[in-house]
């Protein structure tokens, strides 16, 4: 699986959340299609087969991105010392 960039993953998660909320509040054919599209995109980006798995993978990826940034900052501090 090709890992998505953090920015694109966060955008897909936001799009999914917006679609989920809109569909839950006022379900229509349009909101259903938006939710299906956002779910499909999130699943493809994470290599998942269903949305619950996609959300779990996305959370793991975001933790990894955060750990990478924090690790890089620590290395810079060590080199500067």
PADREN-571459 format. One record per residue: x, y, z of N, C-alpha, C in turn; residue in three letters. Coordinates in Angstrom, 2 decimals, decimal comma. Layout:
<nodes>
node n_east: X n_north: Y n_up: Z ca_east: X ca_north: Y ca_up: Z c_east: X c_north: Y c_up: Z type: ALA;
...
</nodes>
This chain:
<nodes>
node n_east: 0,83 n_north: -1,18 n_up: 0,00 ca_east: 0,00 ca_north: 0,00 ca_up: 0,00 c_east: 0,88 c_north: 1,25 c_up: 0,00 type: UNK;
node n_east: 0,54 n_north: 2,19 n_up: -0,82 ca_east: 1,22 ca_north: 3,48 ca_up: -0,83 c_east: 0,62 c_north: 4,32 c_up: 0,29 type: UNK;
node n_east: 1,47 n_north: 4,84 n_up: 1,15 ca_east: 0,97 ca_north: 5,62 ca_up: 2,28 c_east: 0,52 c_north: 7,00 c_up: 1,81 type: UNK;
node n_east: -0,66 n_north: 7,42 n_up: 2,26 ca_east: -1,13 ca_north: 8,76 ca_up: 1,89 c_east: -0,36 c_north: 9,82 c_up: 2,66 type: UNK;
node n_east: -0,24 n_north: 10,98 n_up: 2,06 ca_east: 0,37 ca_north: 12,11 ca_up: 2,77 c_east: -0,56 c_north: 12,51 c_up: 3,91 type: UNK;
node n_east: 0,03 n_north: 12,99 n_up: 4,97 ca_east: -0,76 ca_north: 13,34 ca_up: 6,15 c_east: -1,86 c_north: 14,35 c_up: 5,82 type: UNK;
node n_east: -1,52 n_north: 15,35 n_up: 5,04 ca_east: -2,49 ca_north: 16,40 ca_up: 4,70 c_east: -3,69 c_north: 15,81 c_up: 3,96 type: UNK;
node n_east: -3,45 n_north: 14,93 n_up: 2,99 ca_east: -4,53 ca_north: 14,32 ca_up: 2,23 c_east: -5,36 c_north: 13,38 c_up: 3,10 type: UNK;
node n_east: -4,71 n_north: 12,66 n_up: 4,00 ca_east: -5,44 ca_north: 11,77 ca_up: 4,90 c_east: -6,35 c_north: 12,58 c_up: 5,82 type: UNK;
node n_east: -5,83 n_north: 13,67 n_up: 6,37 ca_east: -6,66 ca_north: 14,52 ca_up: 7,24 c_east: -7,83 c_north: 15,12 c_up: 6,46 type: UNK;
node n_east: -7,60 n_north: 15,50 n_up: 5,21 ca_east: -8,68 ca_north: 16,05 ca_up: 4,38 c_east: -9,75 c_north: 14,98 c_up: 4,12 type: UNK;
node n_east: -9,34 n_north: 13,75 n_up: 3,86 ca_east: -10,30 ca_north: 12,66 ca_up: 3,62 c_east: -11,10 c_north: 12,36 c_up: 4,88 type: UNK;
node n_east: -10,44 n_north: 12,39 n_up: 6,03 ca_east: -11,15 ca_north: 12,17 ca_up: 7,30 c_east: -12,16 c_north: 13,28 c_up: 7,57 type: UNK;
node n_east: -11,78 n_north: 14,50 n_up: 7,29 ca_east: -12,70 ca_north: 15,63 ca_up: 7,49 c_east: -13,90 c_north: 15,53 c_up: 6,55 type: UNK;
node n_east: -13,61 n_north: 15,15 n_up: 5,31 ca_east: -14,70 ca_north: 14,99 ca_up: 4,32 c_east: -15,65 c_north: 13,88 c_up: 4,76 type: UNK;
node n_east: -15,09 n_north: 12,78 n_up: 5,26 ca_east: -15,93 ca_north: 11,67 ca_up: 5,75 c_east: -16,78 c_north: 12,14 c_up: 6,93 type: UNK;
node n_east: -16,16 n_north: 12,84 n_up: 7,87 ca_east: -16,90 ca_north: 13,31 ca_up: 9,05 c_east: -18,03 c_north: 14,26 c_up: 8,65 type: UNK;
node n_east: -17,74 n_north: 15,19 n_up: 7,77 ca_east: -18,78 ca_north: 16,12 ca_up: 7,30 c_east: -19,93 c_north: 15,37 c_up: 6,64 type: UNK;
node n_east: -19,60 n_north: 14,42 n_up: 5,78 ca_east: -20,63 ca_north: 13,66 ca_up: 5,08 c_east: -21,45 c_north: 12,82 c_up: 6,05 type: UNK;
node n_east: -20,79 n_north: 12,21 n_up: 7,03 ca_east: -21,48 ca_north: 11,38 ca_up: 8,02 c_east: -22,45 c_north: 12,23 c_up: 8,84 type: UNK;
node n_east: -22,00 n_north: 13,39 n_up: 9,28 ca_east: -22,86 ca_north: 14,27 ca_up: 10,07 c_east: -24,03 c_north: 14,75 c_up: 9,24 type: UNK;
node n_east: -23,76 n_north: 15,22 n_up: 8,03 ca_east: -24,82 ca_north: 15,73 ca_up: 7,18 c_east: -25,85 c_north: 14,64 c_up: 6,89 type: UNK;
node n_east: -25,39 n_north: 13,43 n_up: 6,63 ca_east: -26,31 ca_north: 12,34 ca_up: 6,33 c_east: -27,11 c_north: 11,94 c_up: 7,57 type: UNK;
node n_east: -26,48 n_north: 11,96 n_up: 8,73 ca_east: -27,20 ca_north: 11,61 ca_up: 9,97 c_east: -28,26 c_north: 12,65 c_up: 10,32 type: UNK;
node n_east: -27,96 n_north: 13,92 n_up: 10,07 ca_east: -28,88 ca_north: 15,01 ca_up: 10,42 c_east: -30,05 c_north: 15,07 c_up: 9,44 type: UNK;
node n_east: -29,76 n_north: 14,99 n_up: 8,16 ca_east: -30,80 ca_north: 15,14 ca_up: 7,14 c_east: -30,49 c_north: 14,21 c_up: 5,97 type: UNK;
node n_east: -30,85 n_north: 12,92 n_up: 6,11 ca_east: -30,51 ca_north: 11,96 ca_up: 5,05 c_east: -31,31 c_north: 12,18 c_up: 3,77 type: UNK;
node n_east: -30,59 n_north: 12,26 n_up: 2,68 ca_east: -31,19 ca_north: 12,37 ca_up: 1,35 c_east: -30,37 c_north: 11,51 c_up: 0,40 type: UNK;
node n_east: -30,81 n_north: 11,41 n_up: -0,82 ca_east: -30,03 ca_north: 10,69 ca_up: -1,81 c_east: -28,67 c_north: 11,32 c_up: -2,03 type: UNK;
node n_east: -28,64 n_north: 12,66 n_up: -1,99 ca_east: -27,38 ca_north: 13,39 ca_up: -2,18 c_east: -26,41 c_north: 13,11 c_up: -1,04 type: UNK;
node n_east: -26,90 n_north: 13,17 n_up: 0,21 ca_east: -26,01 ca_north: 12,93 ca_up: 1,35 c_east: -25,54 c_north: 11,48 c_up: 1,38 type: UNK;
node n_east: -26,40 n_north: 10,58 n_up: 0,93 ca_east: -26,00 ca_north: 9,18 ca_up: 0,86 c_east: -24,86 c_north: 8,99 c_up: -0,13 type: UNK;
node n_east: -24,96 n_north: 9,63 n_up: -1,29 ca_east: -23,89 ca_north: 9,53 ca_up: -2,29 c_east: -22,60 c_north: 10,16 c_up: -1,79 type: UNK;
node n_east: -22,72 n_north: 11,32 n_up: -1,12 ca_east: -21,53 ca_north: 11,97 ca_up: -0,57 c_east: -20,84 c_north: 11,08 c_up: 0,46 type: UNK;
node n_east: -21,64 n_north: 10,45 n_up: 1,31 ca_east: -21,08 ca_north: 9,56 ca_up: 2,33 c_east: -20,45 c_north: 8,33 c_up: 1,69 type: UNK;
node n_east: -21,09 n_north: 7,76 n_up: 0,70 ca_east: -20,52 ca_north: 6,61 ca_up: 0,00 c_east: -19,19 c_north: 6,98 c_up: -0,66 type: UNK;
node n_east: -19,14 n_north: 8,13 n_up: -1,29 ca_east: -17,92 ca_north: 8,58 ca_up: -1,96 c_east: -16,80 c_north: 8,82 c_up: -0,95 type: UNK;
node n_east: -17,12 n_north: 9,50 n_up: 0,15 ca_east: -16,11 ca_north: 9,78 ca_up: 1,18 c_east: -15,62 c_north: 8,49 c_up: 1,82 type: UNK;
node n_east: -16,53 n_north: 7,54 n_up: 2,04 ca_east: -16,16 ca_north: 6,25 ca_up: 2,61 c_east: -15,24 c_north: 5,49 c_up: 1,66 type: UNK;
node n_east: -15,61 n_north: 5,46 n_up: 0,39 ca_east: -14,79 ca_north: 4,77 ca_up: -0,62 c_east: -13,38 c_north: 5,36 c_up: -0,66 type: UNK;
node n_east: -13,30 n_north: 6,69 n_up: -0,70 ca_east: -12,00 ca_north: 7,36 ca_up: -0,76 c_east: -11,15 c_north: 7,01 c_up: 0,45 type: UNK;
node n_east: -11,74 n_north: 7,06 n_up: 1,63 ca_east: -11,00 ca_north: 6,75 ca_up: 2,86 c_east: -10,53 c_north: 5,29 c_up: 2,85 type: UNK;
node n_east: -11,39 n_north: 4,39 n_up: 2,40 ca_east: -11,00 ca_north: 2,98 ca_up: 2,34 c_east: -9,86 c_north: 2,75 c_up: 1,35 type: UNK;
node n_east: -9,92 n_north: 3,39 n_up: 0,20 ca_east: -8,85 ca_north: 3,24 ca_up: -0,79 c_east: -7,54 c_north: 3,81 c_up: -0,24 type: UNK;
node n_east: -7,60 n_north: 4,96 n_up: 0,38 ca_east: -6,39 ca_north: 5,59 ca_up: 0,91 c_east: -5,71 c_north: 4,75 c_up: 1,98 type: UNK;
node n_east: -6,51 n_north: 4,00 n_up: 2,75 ca_east: -5,95 ca_north: 3,23 ca_up: 3,87 c_east: -5,79 c_north: 1,75 c_up: 3,55 type: UNK;
node n_east: -6,27 n_north: 1,33 n_up: 2,37 ca_east: -6,19 ca_north: -0,08 ca_up: 2,02 c_east: -7,16 c_north: -0,94 c_up: 2,80 type: UNK;
node n_east: -8,23 n_north: -0,35 n_up: 3,28 ca_east: -9,22 ca_north: -1,06 ca_up: 4,11 c_east: -10,39 c_north: -1,53 c_up: 3,26 type: UNK;
node n_east: -11,14 n_north: -2,49 n_up: 3,81 ca_east: -12,30 ca_north: -3,00 ca_up: 3,10 c_east: -13,62 c_north: -2,48 c_up: 3,67 type: UNK;
node n_east: -13,58 n_north: -1,89 n_up: 4,85 ca_east: -14,79 ca_north: -1,28 ca_up: 5,43 c_east: -14,39 c_north: -0,08 c_up: 6,26 type: UNK;
node n_east: -15,35 n_north: 0,78 n_up: 6,53 ca_east: -15,04 ca_north: 2,09 ca_up: 7,12 c_east: -14,44 c_north: 1,98 c_up: 8,52 type: UNK;
node n_east: -14,90 n_north: 1,03 n_up: 9,32 ca_east: -14,35 ca_north: 0,91 ca_up: 10,68 c_east: -12,85 c_north: 0,60 c_up: 10,62 type: UNK;
node n_east: -12,49 n_north: -0,29 n_up: 9,72 ca_east: -11,08 ca_north: -0,63 ca_up: 9,53 c_east: -10,31 c_north: 0,58 c_up: 9,01 type: UNK;
node n_east: -10,90 n_north: 1,31 n_up: 8,07 ca_east: -10,25 ca_north: 2,49 ca_up: 7,50 c_east: -9,97 c_north: 3,54 c_up: 8,57 type: UNK;
node n_east: -10,93 n_north: 3,75 n_up: 9,45 ca_east: -10,74 ca_north: 4,72 ca_up: 10,53 c_east: -9,64 c_north: 4,28 c_up: 11,49 type: UNK;
node n_east: -9,58 n_north: 2,99 n_up: 11,77 ca_east: -8,53 ca_north: 2,46 ca_up: 12,64 c_east: -7,15 c_north: 2,65 c_up: 12,00 type: UNK;
node n_east: -7,05 n_north: 2,31 n_up: 10,72 ca_east: -5,78 ca_north: 2,46 ca_up: 10,00 c_east: -5,38 c_north: 3,94 c_up: 9,94 type: UNK;
node n_east: -6,36 n_north: 4,81 n_up: 9,67 ca_east: -6,07 ca_north: 6,25 ca_up: 9,60 c_east: -5,54 c_north: 6,76 c_up: 10,94 type: UNK;
node n_east: -6,15 n_north: 6,32 n_up: 12,03 ca_east: -5,65 ca_north: 6,72 ca_up: 13,36 c_east: -4,21 c_north: 6,25 c_up: 13,57 type: UNK;
node n_east: -3,92 n_north: 5,02 n_up: 13,17 ca_east: -2,56 ca_north: 4,49 ca_up: 13,31 c_east: -1,57 c_north: 5,29 c_up: 12,47 type: UNK;
node n_east: -1,96 n_north: 5,61 n_up: 11,24 ca_east: -1,08 ca_north: 6,40 ca_up: 10,38 c_east: -0,82 c_north: 7,77 c_up: 10,98 type: UNK;
node n_east: -1,85 n_north: 8,41 n_up: 11,49 ca_east: -1,67 ca_north: 9,74 ca_up: 12,09 c_east: -0,77 c_north: 9,68 c_up: 13,31 type: UNK;
node n_east: -0,89 n_north: 8,62 n_up: 14,11 ca_east: 0,02 ca_north: 8,46 ca_up: 15,25 c_east: 1,46 c_north: 8,32 c_up: 14,76 type: UNK;
node n_east: 1,64 n_north: 7,57 n_up: 13,67 ca_east: 2,97 ca_north: 7,40 ca_up: 13,10 c_east: 3,55 c_north: 8,70 c_up: 12,57 type: UNK;
node n_east: 2,71 n_north: 9,50 n_up: 11,90 ca_east: 3,17 ca_north: 10,80 ca_up: 11,41 c_east: 3,61 c_north: 11,69 c_up: 12,58 type: UNK;
node n_east: 2,82 n_north: 11,68 n_up: 13,65 ca_east: 3,14 ca_north: 12,50 ca_up: 14,82 c_east: 4,44 c_north: 12,02 c_up: 15,46 type: UNK;
node n_east: 4,59 n_north: 10,71 n_up: 15,60 ca_east: 5,81 ca_north: 10,16 ca_up: 16,19 c_east: 7,02 c_north: 10,51 c_up: 15,34 type: UNK;
node n_east: 6,86 n_north: 10,48 n_up: 14,03 ca_east: 7,96 ca_north: 10,84 ca_up: 13,13 c_east: 8,38 c_north: 12,29 c_up: 13,30 type: UNK;
node n_east: 7,40 n_north: 13,17 n_up: 13,45 ca_east: 7,73 ca_north: 14,59 ca_up: 13,66 c_east: 8,41 c_north: 14,79 c_up: 15,00 type: UNK;
node n_east: 7,92 n_north: 14,14 n_up: 16,03 ca_east: 8,51 ca_north: 14,29 ca_up: 17,36 c_east: 9,91 c_north: 13,70 c_up: 17,41 type: UNK;
node n_east: 10,11 n_north: 12,58 n_up: 16,74 ca_east: 11,43 ca_north: 11,96 ca_up: 16,68 c_east: 12,42 c_north: 12,82 c_up: 15,95 type: UNK;
node n_east: 11,98 n_north: 13,44 n_up: 14,84 ca_east: 12,84 ca_north: 14,33 ca_up: 14,07 c_east: 13,25 c_north: 15,56 c_up: 14,86 type: UNK;
node n_east: 12,33 n_north: 16,08 n_up: 15,65 ca_east: 12,64 ca_north: 17,25 ca_up: 16,47 c_east: 13,66 c_north: 16,91 c_up: 17,52 type: UNK;
node n_east: 13,56 n_north: 15,72 n_up: 18,10 ca_east: 14,52 ca_north: 15,30 ca_up: 19,12 c_east: 15,92 c_north: 15,13 c_up: 18,52 type: UNK;
node n_east: 15,98 n_north: 14,58 n_up: 17,30 ca_east: 17,28 ca_north: 14,43 ca_up: 16,65 c_east: 17,92 c_north: 15,77 c_up: 16,40 type: UNK;
node n_east: 17,12 n_north: 16,76 n_up: 15,95 ca_east: 17,64 ca_north: 18,10 ca_up: 15,71 c_east: 18,17 c_north: 18,71 c_up: 16,99 type: UNK;
node n_east: 17,46 n_north: 18,51 n_up: 18,11 ca_east: 17,91 ca_north: 19,06 ca_up: 19,38 c_east: 19,23 c_north: 18,43 c_up: 19,80 type: UNK;
node n_east: 19,37 n_north: 17,13 n_up: 19,58 ca_east: 20,60 ca_north: 16,44 ca_up: 19,95 c_east: 21,77 c_north: 16,95 c_up: 19,10 type: UNK;
node n_east: 21,55 n_north: 17,13 n_up: 17,82 ca_east: 22,61 ca_north: 17,61 ca_up: 16,95 c_east: 23,02 c_north: 19,04 c_up: 17,30 type: UNK;
node n_east: 22,04 n_north: 19,84 n_up: 17,71 ca_east: 22,34 ca_north: 21,23 ca_up: 18,04 c_east: 23,10 c_north: 21,36 c_up: 19,36 type: UNK;
node n_east: 22,98 n_north: 20,39 n_up: 20,22 ca_east: 23,63 ca_north: 20,46 ca_up: 21,52 c_east: 25,06 c_north: 20,18 c_up: 21,35 type: UNK;
</nodes>
